[in-house]
Amino acid sequence: MNTSDFVKEFAETYNVSAGSADAWVRSIFEYLGEYIVRYPEVRIAKLGVFKHVYTPAQGYTDFKTGEFKKSKPRLKVGYVMSKKIDEDMRGVPVPDETVKTSRKKSNFPTRLHKNLEVEEVEPIPEDEPDGT
C-alpha cells in the first residue's frame, strides 16, 4: 500500500473528501518526521517506537579507483512495533512467493564467502637442498 492508497481508504472510511484526507495524512507524517528528527525516541501508543540508530563509519573499497575509503557516521531511524501490532501480524498468512523488488543487481564483483567451495590446486614442489 502506498500513500495514495492509504489516503483513498482513509477518505472512504471516515467519509471525508480525498483532498482533506490527503492534507491530513501528509501533515501527520510530516509532523511525525520533524518530531523524530528533534527527539531521539518517539513512542506512539498502539503503533510503536521510532528511535535514532547510530551507524558508525565503515571502511569500503572504491571499485573505480581501488582506494580504501571510510563512510561518514550517521543516524538512521529505527522502528519497533507495538506488542499489539506484533501479535496481530503473527496472524497474517505469509505469502508463498517472495516479493519482487525493483532494485537492479549490481555489475560489481561480489566478495567470496567462506562457504563457497574452492578448487584445489596442486602444491608447488619445494626445491631440493644441494647437499653441500
Backbone as a ProteinNet text record, in pm:
[ID]
protein_1_A
[PRIMARY]
MNTSDFVKEFAETYNVSAGSADAWVRSIFEYLGEYIVRYPEVRIAKLGVFKHVYTPAQGYTDFKTGEFKKSKPRLKVGYVMSKKIDEDMRGVPVPDETVKTSRKKSNFPTRLHKNLEVEEVEPIPEDEPDGT
[TERTIARY]
84.7	0	88.9	62	137.2	52.5	105.2	35.8	-99.5	-106.4	-234	-340.4	-301.2	-396.7	-445.1	-353	-387.7	-484.8	-456.5	-543.6	-683.2	-693.4	-824.5	-903.9	-837.6	-907.5	-947.2	-860.4	-890.9	-1013.6	-1016.6	-1128.9	-1259.4	-1256	-1376.2	-1421	-1325.5	-1357.7	-1421.2	-1365.5	-1413.8	-1505	-1543.1	-1639.8	-1600.6	-1475.2	-1426.9	-1379.8	-1358	-1311.8	-1167.4	-1130.3	-994.5	-891.6	-924.4	-831.6	-802.5	-908	-885.2	-816.5	-847.7	-780.5	-632.6	-601.5	-462.3	-386.9	-447	-382.2	-359.4	-456.6	-445.7	-335.2	-336.1	-237.7	-97	-78.7	54.8	103.8	15.5	57.8	96.9	25.3	60.1	198.5	223.9	354.1	466.1	438.5	538.4	573.4	470.9	493.7	568.4	530.1	597.5	745.4	773.7	912.6	993.3	935.2	1004.6	1028.8	932.8	942.6	1050.9	1058	1159.3	1299.3	1315.5	1446.7	1489.3	1395.3	1427.3	1453.7	1384	1393.8	1449	1536.2	1598.7	1502.9	1387.5	1292.6	1150.4	1065	925.2	838.4	761.1	671.7	528.6	462.7	323.4	244.6	149	71.2	3.1	4.9	-56.7	7.8	114.4	185.9	327.3	401.9	536.4	631.2	760.4	865.1	953	974.8	1070.1	1189.7	1310.2	1426.3	1546.8	1640.1	1763.1	1852.4	1910.3	2004.7	2135.4	2241.4	2371.9	2441.1	2488.5	2566.6	2707.9	2807.3	2943.5	3003.6	3113.3	3184.3	3231.7	3221.2	3262.9	3359.6	3454.7	3551.3	3499.1	3533.1	3494	3597.9	3597.6	3689	3614	3665.8	3606.6	3645.4	3546.1	3575.5	3633.5	3606.5	3660.2	3808.8	3850.7	3990.1	4069.3	4001.6	4069.6	4116.1	4080	4122.5	4032.2	4092.6	4016.6	3965.6	3835.3	3774.2	3691.6	3650.4	3563.1	3438.1	3323.4	3198.3	3184.6	3093	3068.4	2975	2994.2	2896.9	2764.6	2653.7	2524.9	2418.2	2308.5	2192.8	2085	2018.6	1904.8	1787.3	1669.2	1551.1	1517.7	1511.1	1470.3	1327	1258.8	1119.3	1099.9	1035.5	998.8	847.7	779.3	633.2	581.2	460.9	399.5	365.1	345.1	311	180.2	85.1	-45.2	-30.2	44.6	66.3	143.4	243.3	322.5	233.1	144.5	53.8	-42	-93	-183.8	-112.3	13.7	89.3	119.1	127.9	154.5	37.9	-81.5	-198	-213.6	-132.1	-141	-66.5	-130.1	-60.8	56.8	162.8	282.8	264.7	291.5	275.5	375.4	333.4	421.1	536.8	509.3	611.5	685.4	809.8	888.5	846.1	836.9	800.1	917.3	891.7	999.1	1021.1	1148.2	1181.1	1227.9	1229.6	1267.6	1415.6	1491	1634.4	1707.7	1797.4	1881.6	1998.3	2037.8	2154.6	2279.5	2374.6	2498	2584.4	2658.8	2753.7	2889.5	2904.9	3032.3	3053.4	3178.1	3203.2	3173	3127.6	3096.9	3214.1	3216.3	3322	3293.3	3399.2	3382.2	3340.8	3252	3208	3284.2	3296.8	3373.2	3311.8	3180.3	3116.5	3122.9	3186.4	3199.4	3310.6	3289.8	3393.6	3505.4	3627.8	3743.4	3809.7	3843.9	3909.1	4047.7	4078.3	4208.6	4317.6	4430.8	4545.4	4660.6	4735.3	4849.2	4954.4	5014.7	5116.8	5241.3	5311.6	5434.9	5544.4	5615.1	5720.3	5833.2	5882.7	5992.1	6123.3	6216.8	6349.1	6422.4	6487.2	6563.8	6695.6	6740.6	6869.8	6984.9	7087.8	7203.1	7285.1	7277.9	7352.3	7496.8	7532.2	7671.8	7699.9
-117.6	0	123.4	215.5	340.3	452.4	573.4	684.9	713.8	712.9	745.3	639.2	511.7	406.4	427.5	463	487.8	605	711.6	829.7	794.3	715.7	675.4	596.1	499.3	418.8	502.8	594.8	683.2	768.9	824.8	909.5	830	706.2	622.6	582.6	546.7	500.7	611.7	732.3	842.5	940	904.2	980.6	1128.7	1151.4	1287.4	1295.3	1415.7	1430.8	1381.5	1342.8	1292.5	1401.7	1525.6	1637	1661.2	1662	1685.7	1565.6	1444.3	1324.9	1328.5	1368.9	1378	1480.5	1596.8	1702	1654.7	1586.4	1540.6	1435.8	1335.5	1226.2	1281.1	1364	1418.5	1508.2	1586.4	1672.9	1590.4	1483	1396.6	1335.4	1279.8	1218.4	1322.6	1441.9	1547.7	1588.4	1605.2	1641.4	1530.2	1405.6	1292.1	1289.2	1314.1	1317.6	1426.2	1547	1656.3	1623.2	1560.9	1525.1	1419.2	1322.6	1216.4	1274.1	1375.8	1438.2	1508.3	1574.4	1651.4	1565.8	1453.9	1373.6	1234.3	1181.7	1051.8	933.4	950.2	839.4	894.5	841.7	884.6	760.8	757.6	644.9	686.4	605.6	630.8	507.1	528.5	417.3	341	210.5	117.3	118.8	197.6	196.2	144	202.9	154.9	266.9	238.8	332.6	360.3	489.1	532.3	586.2	542.6	593.4	605.1	690.3	710.9	587.8	545.5	433.6	485	478.1	526.8	422.4	464.3	378.3	435.4	363.2	417.5	419.5	492.3	497.4	357.4	323.4	191.9	206.5	116	118.4	44.8	93.5	27.1	57.6	-22.2	-2.3	60.1	171.8	236	151.2	90.7	-1.3	69.1	197.4	269.6	296.7	335.1	372	265.7	174.2	74.2	130.4	254.5	322.8	284.7	266.7	236	366.7	373.3	495.2	460.9	565.7	548.2	631.3	571.4	645.6	733.2	827.5	913.3	842.2	862.8	807.5	881.2	812.8	879.6	819	889.6	843.2	797.4	688	638.3	630.3	608.5	592.3	443.9	392.5	254.2	251.8	141.5	129.1	-5.3	-2.9	-124.6	-120.9	-218.9	-217.2	-250.9	-205.8	-231.3	-380	-424.5	-565.4	-602.3	-511.2	-537.4	-560.5	-474.4	-491.7	-619.8	-647.3	-769.3	-892.5	-895.8	-1010.1	-1020.7	-906.6	-907.6	-955.3	-916	-955.2	-1105.5	-1165.9	-1310.2	-1390.8	-1331.6	-1398.8	-1382.2	-1296.1	-1270.6	-1381.3	-1445.4	-1551.6	-1496.9	-1573.2	-1535	-1577.6	-1488.4	-1526.3	-1633.9	-1721.1	-1828.4	-1773.8	-1672.9	-1618	-1504.3	-1487.9	-1377.7	-1251.1	-1142.8	-1015.8	-966.2	-933.6	-886.9	-738.4	-700	-558.9	-505.9	-376.7	-316.2	-281.9	-326.8	-295.1	-368.8	-296.4	-358.9	-427.3	-539.9	-606.3	-532.6	-525.3	-454.7	-535.2	-464.7	-529.8	-547.2	-494.2	-505.1	-647.5	-693.1	-828.4	-834.3	-949.6	-966.3	-1033.4	-1022	-1086.6	-1235.6	-1314.5	-1457.9	-1485.3	-1578.9	-1616.9	-1740.3	-1759.7	-1871.5	-2006.4	-2009.3	-2138.6	-2184.2	-2106.7	-2148.8	-2252.6	-2348.7	-2449.2	-2387.9	-2417.8	-2364.3	-2477.5	-2449.5	-2551.1	-2579.6	-2709.3	-2745	-2725.2	-2675.1	-2650.4	-2734	-2795	-2876.6	-2786.8	-2832.1	-2750.1	-2740.9	-2630.2	-2610.4	-2691.2	-2775.1	-2857.5	-2770.1	-2808.9	-2732.5	-2771.6	-2678.4	-2707.7	-2803.5	-2900.6	-2995.4	-2932.6	-2958.6	-2899.8	-2957.7	-2876	-2916.7	-3026.3	-3031.6	-3133.3	-3095.1	-2970.4	-2930.7	-2874.9
0	0	0	-89.2	-90.7	-29.8	-28.8	36.7	-26.2	-160	-224.5	-193.5	-186.9	-148.8	-5.5	82.7	222.2	233	157.1	159.1	109.6	2.3	-51.4	52.1	115.7	216.7	337.7	376.6	489.1	456.6	334.9	293.5	292.4	243.9	240	380.5	464.8	599.9	683.4	674.9	758.8	684.3	561.9	483.2	471.5	428.1	403.1	259.2	210	71.9	60.1	-60.7	-84.2	-57.7	-92.3	-70.8	76.4	158.5	301.2	366.2	321.3	373.5	338	215	170.6	253.9	274.3	353.8	497	555.2	692.5	705.3	618.1	624.9	604	502.3	475.7	589.9	649.1	759.7	882.6	909.3	1023.2	1002.4	881.6	856.2	856.6	806.4	806.2	949.7	1031.9	1171.2	1244.6	1220.3	1283.2	1242.8	1115.4	1069.1	1137.4	1151.2	1218.7	1366.2	1428.3	1569.9	1590.9	1500.1	1511.1	1495.4	1411.4	1393.7	1522.8	1590.7	1710.7	1833.3	1847.7	1970	1939.2	2025.7	1998.8	2005.3	2070.8	2079.5	2084.4	1996.9	1992.1	2010.1	2118.9	2145.7	2113.9	2031.7	1998.6	2040.4	2131.1	2184.1	2070.3	2078.4	1983.8	1845.4	1827.3	1699.6	1717.8	1811.2	1836.4	1872.9	1856.7	1894.7	1773.7	1746.4	1645.9	1722.1	1687.9	1760.7	1669.7	1713.9	1639.3	1653.7	1543.2	1544.1	1485.5	1563.6	1521.4	1434.8	1318.2	1230.7	1225.6	1280.5	1281	1141	1126.9	999.3	963	834.2	788.6	672	664.7	556.7	435.1	316.9	192.6	85.2	-20.2	-130.5	-246.7	-296.6	-413.7	-534.8	-600.3	-709.2	-831.5	-848.6	-963.7	-948.1	-826.6	-805.7	-730.1	-662.5	-581.4	-448.8	-419.3	-298.8	-180.8	-63.4	57.6	115.5	143.5	196.1	318.9	390.6	507.4	487.3	517.4	510	633.8	627.7	742.9	839.8	971.2	1065.7	1048.4	1074.4	1057.4	1147.3	1156.1	1231.3	1134.2	1169.2	1093.7	1189	1133	1216.9	1224	1345.4	1366.9	1415.8	1392.1	1434.3	1502.3	1618.2	1689.1	1705.2	1646.1	1651.3	1790.5	1817.7	1948.2	1960.8	2083.8	2107.4	2039.3	2038.7	1977.2	1826.6	1759.4	1614.6	1588.4	1672.3	1656.6	1667	1765.1	1780.6	1662.1	1615.8	1500	1373.4	1356.8	1236.7	1235	1352.7	1358.3	1302.8	1297.3	1243.1	1092.8	1031.6	887.5	814.2	713.7	641.7	560.3	559.1	485	339.9	243	103	62.6	-32.6	-79.7	-162.6	-242.7	-330.8	-262.9	-300.2	-249.2	-321.7	-248.1	-308.7	-390.9	-517.3	-604.5	-582	-575.2	-560.5	-694.6	-707	-834	-838.9	-742	-740.1	-851.2	-916	-1017.2	-946.9	-1001.8	-945.7	-991.5	-903.5	-932.9	-1028.1	-1111.9	-1201.7	-1135.4	-1013.3	-944.4	-893.9	-892	-840.3	-691.7	-647.7	-506	-436.1	-305.5	-228.2	-217.6	-211.1	-192.3	-48.9	-32.6	101.3	145.8	274	328.5	293.9	270.8	248	101.2	14	-124.4	-136.2	-223.5	-244.1	-328.2	-289.3	-359.4	-436.2	-560.1	-642.9	-587.2	-571.7	-516.1	-620	-573.8	-660.2	-607.2	-698.9	-655.4	-592.5	-481.5	-418.4	-505.8	-493.1	-568.2	-501	-577.8	-513.5	-460.4	-345.1	-284.2	-350.9	-357.6	-413.7	-321.4	-382.7	-301.7	-263	-138.4	-97	-179.5	-200.3	-281	-212	-84.5	-10.1	8	-11.6	6.2	140.9
[MASK]
++++++++++++++++++++++++++++++++++++++++++++++++++++++++++++++++++++++++++++++++++++++++++++++++++++++++++++++++++++++++++++++++++++

